[in-house]
Amino acid sequence: MNKDVFLLFFNAILSVVLAAIIVYRILKKEYKPKIKELEKKAKG
């Protein structure tokens, strides 16, 4: 396998994973109060 191709592939995967983690953390921070509110409604 060509070294450059592997490097490109690895870089692409790393970028996708990083982006996913960042998006997940932002969404979790934004929607945490709403999620807790919905859980209260479900229990009540």
N, CA, C and O atoms as a Tripos MOL2 file, in Angstrom:
@<TRIPOS>MOLECULE
protein
  176   175    44     0     0
PROTEIN
NO_CHARGES

@<TRIPOS>ATOM
      1 N           0.8440   -1.2000    0.0000 N.3       1 MET1
      2 CA          0.0000    0.0000    0.0000 C.3       1 MET1
      3 C           0.8840    1.2560    0.0000 C.2       1 MET1
      4 O           1.8930    1.3310    0.7010 O.2       1 MET1
      5 N           0.4780    2.2140   -0.7910 N.am      2 ASN2
      6 CA          1.2370    3.4500   -0.9040 C.3       2 ASN2
      7 C           1.1300    4.2630    0.3880 C.2       2 ASN2
      8 O           0.0520    4.4170    0.9600 O.2       2 ASN2
      9 N           2.2660    4.7700    0.8220 N.am      3 LYS3
     10 CA          2.3300    5.5130    2.0860 C.3       3 LYS3
     11 C           1.4750    6.7880    2.0400 C.2       3 LYS3
     12 O           0.7880    7.1230    3.0050 O.2       3 LYS3
     13 N           1.5300    7.4890    0.9060 N.am      4 ASP4
     14 CA          0.7730    8.7370    0.7560 C.3       4 ASP4
     15 C          -0.7330    8.4930    0.8070 C.2       4 ASP4
     16 O          -1.4760    9.2690    1.4080 O.2       4 ASP4
     17 N          -1.1700    7.4180    0.1760 N.am      5 VAL5
     18 CA         -2.5950    7.0740    0.1660 C.3       5 VAL5
     19 C          -3.0660    6.7690    1.5900 C.2       5 VAL5
     20 O          -4.1390    7.2050    2.0070 O.2       5 VAL5
     21 N          -2.2540    6.0210    2.3240 N.am      6 PHE6
     22 CA         -2.5850    5.6790    3.7080 C.3       6 PHE6
     23 C          -2.6710    6.9310    4.5660 C.2       6 PHE6
     24 O          -3.5760    7.0640    5.3900 O.2       6 PHE6
     25 N          -1.7260    7.8510    4.3730 N.am      7 LEU7
     26 CA         -1.6930    9.0970    5.1380 C.3       7 LEU7
     27 C          -2.9540    9.9250    4.8620 C.2       7 LEU7
     28 O          -3.5530   10.4870    5.7790 O.2       7 LEU7
     29 N          -3.3430    9.9900    3.5900 N.am      8 LEU8
     30 CA         -4.5360   10.7300    3.2000 C.3       8 LEU8
     31 C          -5.7820   10.1230    3.8330 C.2       8 LEU8
     32 O          -6.6400   10.8350    4.3540 O.2       8 LEU8
     33 N          -5.8680    8.8010    3.7800 N.am      9 PHE9
     34 CA         -7.0010    8.0590    4.3320 C.3       9 PHE9
     35 C          -7.0950    8.2710    5.8380 C.2       9 PHE9
     36 O          -8.1760    8.5250    6.3700 O.2       9 PHE9
     37 N          -5.9570    8.1650    6.5220 N.am     10 PHE10
     38 CA         -5.8820    8.3450    7.9720 C.3      10 PHE10
     39 C          -6.2930    9.7660    8.3530 C.2      10 PHE10
     40 O          -7.0180    9.9740    9.3260 O.2      10 PHE10
     41 N          -5.8230   10.7310    7.5820 N.am     11 ASN11
     42 CA         -6.1390   12.1410    7.8240 C.3      11 ASN11
     43 C          -7.6400   12.3880    7.6800 C.2      11 ASN11
     44 O          -8.2280   13.1170    8.4780 O.2      11 ASN11
     45 N          -8.2520   11.7900    6.6760 N.am     12 ALA12
     46 CA         -9.6900   11.9520    6.4420 C.3      12 ALA12
     47 C         -10.4950   11.3720    7.6040 C.2      12 ALA12
     48 O         -11.4430   11.9960    8.0820 O.2      12 ALA12
     49 N         -10.1140   10.1720    8.0590 N.am     13 ILE13
     50 CA        -10.8180    9.5280    9.1750 C.3      13 ILE13
     51 C         -10.6780   10.3690   10.4350 C.2      13 ILE13
     52 O         -11.6520   10.5720   11.1590 O.2      13 ILE13
     53 N          -9.4670   10.8590   10.7010 N.am     14 LEU14
     54 CA         -9.2020   11.6810   11.8790 C.3      14 LEU14
     55 C         -10.0550   12.9520   11.8620 C.2      14 LEU14
     56 O         -10.6070   13.3520   12.8870 O.2      14 LEU14
     57 N         -10.1550   13.5740   10.6940 N.am     15 SER15
     58 CA        -10.9550   14.7960   10.5590 C.3      15 SER15
     59 C         -12.4280   14.5240   10.8450 C.2      15 SER15
     60 O         -13.0860   15.2950   11.5430 O.2      15 SER15
     61 N         -12.9410   13.4170   10.3000 N.am     16 VAL16
     62 CA        -14.3480   13.0540   10.5010 C.3      16 VAL16
     63 C         -14.6240   12.7780   11.9780 C.2      16 VAL16
     64 O         -15.6260   13.2400   12.5240 O.2      16 VAL16
     65 N         -13.7420   12.0300   12.6160 N.am     17 VAL17
     66 CA        -13.9130   11.6960   14.0370 C.3      17 VAL17
     67 C         -13.8750   12.9540   14.8870 C.2      17 VAL17
     68 O         -14.7060   13.1330   15.7770 O.2      17 VAL17
     69 N         -12.9180   13.8180   14.6160 N.am     18 LEU18
     70 CA        -12.8030   15.0790   15.3650 C.3      18 LEU18
     71 C         -14.0540   15.9320   15.2020 C.2      18 LEU18
     72 O         -14.5800   16.4640   16.1800 O.2      18 LEU18
     73 N         -14.5250   16.0620   13.9710 N.am     19 ALA19
     74 CA        -15.7210   16.8530   13.6960 C.3      19 ALA19
     75 C         -16.9330   16.2680   14.4380 C.2      19 ALA19
     76 O         -17.7360   17.0090   15.0050 O.2      19 ALA19
     77 N         -17.0580   14.9390   14.4300 N.am     20 ALA20
     78 CA        -18.1800   14.2770   15.0960 C.3      20 ALA20
     79 C         -18.1530   14.5380   16.6010 C.2      20 ALA20
     80 O         -19.1890   14.8090   17.2090 O.2      20 ALA20
     81 N         -16.9660   14.4540   17.1950 N.am     21 ILE21
     82 CA        -16.8350   14.6950   18.6380 C.3      21 ILE21
     83 C         -17.2040   16.1330   18.9770 C.2      21 ILE21
     84 O         -17.9090   16.3810   19.9560 O.2      21 ILE21
     85 N         -16.7310   17.0810   18.1720 N.am     22 ILE22
     86 CA        -17.0230   18.4940   18.4220 C.3      22 ILE22
     87 C         -18.5200   18.7610   18.3150 C.2      22 ILE22
     88 O         -19.1010   19.4180   19.1800 O.2      22 ILE22
     89 N         -19.1410   18.2580   17.2610 N.am     23 VAL23
     90 CA        -20.5840   18.4460   17.0620 C.3      23 VAL23
     91 C         -21.3700   17.8260   18.2140 C.2      23 VAL23
     92 O         -22.3110   18.4300   18.7290 O.2      23 VAL23
     93 N         -20.9750   16.6070   18.6170 N.am     24 TYR24
     94 CA        -21.6530   15.9110   19.7170 C.3      24 TYR24
     95 C         -21.5840   16.7180   21.0030 C.2      24 TYR24
     96 O         -22.5820   16.8540   21.7100 O.2      24 TYR24
     97 N         -20.4050   17.2540   21.3070 N.am     25 ARG25
     98 CA        -20.2340   18.0180   22.5440 C.3      25 ARG25
     99 C         -21.0450   19.3040   22.5200 C.2      25 ARG25
    100 O         -21.6400   19.6790   23.5310 O.2      25 ARG25
    101 N         -21.0780   19.9860   21.3750 N.am     26 ILE26
    102 CA        -21.8530   21.2260   21.2490 C.3      26 ILE26
    103 C         -23.3420   20.9260   21.4130 C.2      26 ILE26
    104 O         -24.0400   21.6240   22.1480 O.2      26 ILE26
    105 N         -23.8280   19.8900   20.7300 N.am     27 LEU27
    106 CA        -25.2450   19.5410   20.8150 C.3      27 LEU27
    107 C         -25.6310   19.1480   22.2370 C.2      27 LEU27
    108 O         -26.6910   19.5340   22.7290 O.2      27 LEU27
    109 N         -24.7670   18.3810   22.8910 N.am     28 LYS28
    110 CA        -25.0420   17.9440   24.2540 C.3      28 LYS28
    111 C         -25.1530   19.1480   25.1870 C.2      28 LYS28
    112 O         -26.0280   19.1960   26.0510 O.2      28 LYS28
    113 N         -24.2600   20.1180   25.0040 N.am     29 LYS29
    114 CA        -24.2580   21.3230   25.8280 C.3      29 LYS29
    115 C         -25.5120   22.1620   25.5670 C.2      29 LYS29
    116 O         -26.1090   22.7080   26.4950 O.2      29 LYS29
    117 N         -25.9010   22.2570   24.2960 N.am     30 GLU30
    118 CA        -27.0530   23.0760   23.9190 C.3      30 GLU30
    119 C         -28.3740   22.4650   24.3830 C.2      30 GLU30
    120 O         -29.2690   23.1810   24.8330 O.2      30 GLU30
    121 N         -28.4910   21.1590   24.2730 N.am     31 TYR31
    122 CA        -29.7930   20.5250   24.4770 C.3      31 TYR31
    123 C         -29.9560   19.8200   25.8170 C.2      31 TYR31
    124 O         -30.9840   19.1870   26.0570 O.2      31 TYR31
    125 N         -28.9570   19.9200   26.6940 N.am     32 LYS32
    126 CA        -29.0490   19.2450   27.9860 C.3      32 LYS32
    127 C         -30.2780   19.7000   28.7930 C.2      32 LYS32
    128 O         -30.9910   18.8500   29.3270 O.2      32 LYS32
    129 N         -30.5480   21.0070   28.9000 N.am     33 PRO33
    130 CA        -31.7470   21.4340   29.6490 C.3      33 PRO33
    131 C         -33.0430   20.9070   29.0350 C.2      33 PRO33
    132 O         -33.9620   20.5180   29.7560 O.2      33 PRO33
    133 N         -33.1140   20.8970   27.7060 N.am     34 LYS34
    134 CA        -34.3120   20.4060   27.0230 C.3      34 LYS34
    135 C         -34.5090   18.9150   27.2510 C.2      34 LYS34
    136 O         -35.6330   18.4510   27.4400 O.2      34 LYS34
    137 N         -33.4110   18.1680   27.2320 N.am     35 ILE35
    138 CA        -33.4910   16.7190   27.4550 C.3      35 ILE35
    139 C         -33.9880   16.4370   28.8710 C.2      35 ILE35
    140 O         -34.8330   15.5640   29.0690 O.2      35 ILE35
    141 N         -33.4700   17.1700   29.8500 N.am     36 LYS36
    142 CA        -33.9110   16.9730   31.2370 C.3      36 LYS36
    143 C         -35.3880   17.3280   31.3860 C.2      36 LYS36
    144 O         -36.1250   16.6610   32.1130 O.2      36 LYS36
    145 N         -35.8090   18.3730   30.6990 N.am     37 GLU37
    146 CA        -37.2190   18.7870   30.7360 C.3      37 GLU37
    147 C         -38.1240   17.6910   30.1800 C.2      37 GLU37
    148 O         -39.1740   17.3890   30.7470 O.2      37 GLU37
    149 N         -37.7060   17.1050   29.0730 N.am     38 LEU38
    150 CA        -38.4850   16.0150   28.4590 C.3      38 LEU38
    151 C         -38.5250   14.7830   29.3610 C.2      38 LEU38
    152 O         -39.5440   14.0990   29.4450 O.2      38 LEU38
    153 N         -37.4070   14.5070   30.0320 N.am     39 GLU39
    154 CA        -37.3720   13.3610   30.9580 C.3      39 GLU39
    155 C         -38.3250   13.5730   32.1240 C.2      39 GLU39
    156 O         -38.9800   12.6330   32.5740 O.2      39 GLU39
    157 N         -38.4030   14.8030   32.6110 N.am     40 LYS40
    158 CA        -39.3430   15.1270   33.7050 C.3      40 LYS40
    159 C         -40.7860   14.8980   33.2600 C.2      40 LYS40
    160 O         -41.5980   14.3390   33.9970 O.2      40 LYS40
    161 N         -41.0860   15.3430   32.0380 N.am     41 LYS41
    162 CA        -42.4430   15.1730   31.4960 C.3      41 LYS41
    163 C         -42.7820   13.6930   31.3360 C.2      41 LYS41
    164 O         -43.9120   13.2760   31.5900 O.2      41 LYS41
    165 N         -41.8050   12.9110   30.9160 N.am     42 ALA42
    166 CA        -42.0140   11.4800   30.7120 C.3      42 ALA42
    167 C         -42.2850   10.7770   32.0470 C.2      42 ALA42
    168 O         -43.1440    9.9000   32.1330 O.2      42 ALA42
    169 N         -41.5490   11.1680   33.0730 N.am     43 LYS43
    170 CA        -41.7200   10.5560   34.3900 C.3      43 LYS43
    171 C         -43.0130   11.0400   35.0650 C.2      43 LYS43
    172 O         -43.7330   10.2670   35.6980 O.2      43 LYS43
    173 N         -43.2810   12.3430   34.9090 N.am     44 GLY44
    174 CA        -44.4590   12.9290   35.5590 C.3      44 GLY44
    175 C         -45.7220   12.5390   34.8400 C.2      44 GLY44
    176 O         -46.8120   12.9410   35.2470 O.2      44 GLY44
@<TRIPOS>BOND
     1     1     2 1
     2     2     3 1
     3     3     4 2
     4     3     5 am
     5     5     6 1
     6     6     7 1
     7     7     8 2
     8     7     9 am
     9     9    10 1
    10    10    11 1
    11    11    12 2
    12    11    13 am
    13    13    14 1
    14    14    15 1
    15    15    16 2
    16    15    17 am
    17    17    18 1
    18    18    19 1
    19    19    20 2
    20    19    21 am
    21    21    22 1
    22    22    23 1
    23    23    24 2
    24    23    25 am
    25    25    26 1
    26    26    27 1
    27    27    28 2
    28    27    29 am
    29    29    30 1
    30    30    31 1
    31    31    32 2
    32    31    33 am
    33    33    34 1
    34    34    35 1
    35    35    36 2
    36    35    37 am
    37    37    38 1
    38    38    39 1
    39    39    40 2
    40    39    41 am
    41    41    42 1
    42    42    43 1
    43    43    44 2
    44    43    45 am
    45    45    46 1
    46    46    47 1
    47    47    48 2
    48    47    49 am
    49    49    50 1
    50    50    51 1
    51    51    52 2
    52    51    53 am
    53    53    54 1
    54    54    55 1
    55    55    56 2
    56    55    57 am
    57    57    58 1
    58    58    59 1
    59    59    60 2
    60    59    61 am
    61    61    62 1
    62    62    63 1
    63    63    64 2
    64    63    65 am
    65    65    66 1
    66    66    67 1
    67    67    68 2
    68    67    69 am
    69    69    70 1
    70    70    71 1
    71    71    72 2
    72    71    73 am
    73    73    74 1
    74    74    75 1
    75    75    76 2
    76    75    77 am
    77    77    78 1
    78    78    79 1
    79    79    80 2
    80    79    81 am
    81    81    82 1
    82    82    83 1
    83    83    84 2
    84    83    85 am
    85    85    86 1
    86    86    87 1
    87    87    88 2
    88    87    89 am
    89    89    90 1
    90    90    91 1
    91    91    92 2
    92    91    93 am
    93    93    94 1
    94    94    95 1
    95    95    96 2
    96    95    97 am
    97    97    98 1
    98    98    99 1
    99    99   100 2
   100    99   101 am
   101   101   102 1
   102   102   103 1
   103   103   104 2
   104   103   105 am
   105   105   106 1
   106   106   107 1
   107   107   108 2
   108   107   109 am
   109   109   110 1
   110   110   111 1
   111   111   112 2
   112   111   113 am
   113   113   114 1
   114   114   115 1
   115   115   116 2
   116   115   117 am
   117   117   118 1
   118   118   119 1
   119   119   120 2
   120   119   121 am
   121   121   122 1
   122   122   123 1
   123   123   124 2
   124   123   125 am
   125   125   126 1
   126   126   127 1
   127   127   128 2
   128   127   129 am
   129   129   130 1
   130   130   131 1
   131   131   132 2
   132   131   133 am
   133   133   134 1
   134   134   135 1
   135   135   136 2
   136   135   137 am
   137   137   138 1
   138   138   139 1
   139   139   140 2
   140   139   141 am
   141   141   142 1
   142   142   143 1
   143   143   144 2
   144   143   145 am
   145   145   146 1
   146   146   147 1
   147   147   148 2
   148   147   149 am
   149   149   150 1
   150   150   151 1
   151   151   152 2
   152   151   153 am
   153   153   154 1
   154   154   155 1
   155   155   156 2
   156   155   157 am
   157   157   158 1
   158   158   159 1
   159   159   160 2
   160   159   161 am
   161   161   162 1
   162   162   163 1
   163   163   164 2
   164   163   165 am
   165   165   166 1
   166   166   167 1
   167   167   168 2
   168   167   169 am
   169   169   170 1
   170   170   171 1
   171   171   172 2
   172   171   173 am
   173   173   174 1
   174   174   175 1
   175   175   176 2
@<TRIPOS>SUBSTRUCTURE
     1 MET1         2 RESIDUE 1 A MET
     2 ASN2         6 RESIDUE 1 A ASN
     3 LYS3        10 RESIDUE 1 A LYS
     4 ASP4        14 RESIDUE 1 A ASP
     5 VAL5        18 RESIDUE 1 A VAL
     6 PHE6        22 RESIDUE 1 A PHE
     7 LEU7        26 RESIDUE 1 A LEU
     8 LEU8        30 RESIDUE 1 A LEU
     9 PHE9        34 RESIDUE 1 A PHE
    10 PHE10       38 RESIDUE 1 A PHE
    11 ASN11       42 RESIDUE 1 A ASN
    12 ALA12       46 RESIDUE 1 A ALA
    13 ILE13       50 RESIDUE 1 A ILE
    14 LEU14       54 RESIDUE 1 A LEU
    15 SER15       58 RESIDUE 1 A SER
    16 VAL16       62 RESIDUE 1 A VAL
    17 VAL17       66 RESIDUE 1 A VAL
    18 LEU18       70 RESIDUE 1 A LEU
    19 ALA19       74 RESIDUE 1 A ALA
    20 ALA20       78 RESIDUE 1 A ALA
    21 ILE21       82 RESIDUE 1 A ILE
    22 ILE22       86 RESIDUE 1 A ILE
    23 VAL23       90 RESIDUE 1 A VAL
    24 TYR24       94 RESIDUE 1 A TYR
    25 ARG25       98 RESIDUE 1 A ARG
    26 ILE26      102 RESIDUE 1 A ILE
    27 LEU27      106 RESIDUE 1 A LEU
    28 LYS28      110 RESIDUE 1 A LYS
    29 LYS29      114 RESIDUE 1 A LYS
    30 GLU30      118 RESIDUE 1 A GLU
    31 TYR31      122 RESIDUE 1 A TYR
    32 LYS32      126 RESIDUE 1 A LYS
    33 PRO33      130 RESIDUE 1 A PRO
    34 LYS34      134 RESIDUE 1 A LYS
    35 ILE35      138 RESIDUE 1 A ILE
    36 LYS36      142 RESIDUE 1 A LYS
    37 GLU37      146 RESIDUE 1 A GLU
    38 LEU38      150 RESIDUE 1 A LEU
    39 GLU39      154 RESIDUE 1 A GLU
    40 LYS40      158 RESIDUE 1 A LYS
    41 LYS41      162 RESIDUE 1 A LYS
    42 ALA42      166 RESIDUE 1 A ALA
    43 LYS43      170 RESIDUE 1 A LYS
    44 GLY44      174 RESIDUE 1 A GLY
